[in-house]
């Protein structure tokens, strides 16, 4: 197949890092692959991920070529407008297979409104068009600042369906949000684990040492619950003897808040590293004994930091919610999705006290991650879904034409005849396994 792979591709993008590996794997499987960058702006000073494939930026590319020259256009969709600002024009230009890296994309929606100069009327209209008139009070509440909690916004207005409805096929990285895609995507929907390329981190726990290191990686925003981890550590003399290291971008406000929390609980071994390059991240993973990858609320479709913790052979602590709750129970250490500090403290104390448990669980987690999170397996899943998408097009075309005619005749979706017609159409076409 000729595949156009749409992704942010600047070096700062973790989706770009995954895309480089998956696009390479697809090319090795015999497909012709080109990469179309979807960052809103093309900054020549921004370094890109290395690749031998052709790379274009959407603003300097004739998007009419997508429909004419490619069998499949795969669009990676995340919740960051500067990285994904081009996906809107691309979704309009050709039938697309959308990969939904986040099940909550309200921030992408909000960025789209802001960067295009659209006001509250368009905000409310898009939400009502997606969720119906009953969602209007929630639309008003969130744009007027009455609803600020991300968990509450995710519950009522995740906006996943807003873009999924514009995709011909879709991929989720966990079962918990697949129904949102299935409800609005006309063609096939599949679920497969996130691809997480293995790093240079030496596998398995590091050498024996007196002071253990607990580590959290990624963007240090409030929903990572680092504040709760510090409070759990502060209530335990055993855990206070450990180092807790934060590796990833952090705002000055969040840094100051966490330093205050550490002082309040009497914990003096908090190290806030901030943003680092890949080599430094490899070293920090090598130094880690226990990985902590909590979220509340869970907004992403999958977690690269949790996957990297498992790949590194370290025991990884997660919340029993969303993607994290679907990880094998014997390969990670799960606590309640509400993040109960006492439960978290108990789990961490157990891990600190039991070196054999850390080693055995870490080794098993790494073996599972290597088998399930690699680029070759992910490329195969994309290939299967893309083939199902292409095969489904005749059925979808007939369905759209007949649907339009029935609508013109006044037949509604709720009419029993609509169901009978749909079932008959299915029988006329071969099953479409994914």
Secondary structure, DSSP 8 states (H G I E B T S, - for coil): -EEEEEE--BTT-HHHHHHHHHHHHHHHTT-EEEEEE--SS--TTS-B---SSEEEEGGGS-THHHHHH-SEEEEEE-S-HHHHTTHHHHHHHS-EEEEESBS--HHHHHHHHHHTT--HHHHHHHHHHHH-GGGHHHHHHHHTTS---HHHHHHHH--HHHHHTT-SEEEESSGGGHHHHHTT-SS-EEE--------S--SS-----SS-EEEEES---GGG-HHHHHHHHHT-HHHHTSEEEEES---HHHHHHHHHHHHHHT---EEEEES--HHHHHHHHHH-SEEEE--SS--BSS-HHHHHHHHTT-EEEEEESHHHHHS-TTTSEEEETT--HHHHHHHHHHHHH-HHHHHHHHHHHHHHHHHHSSHHHHHHHHHHHHHHHHHHHHHHHHHHHHHHHHHHTT--TTSHHHHHHHHHHHHHS-----
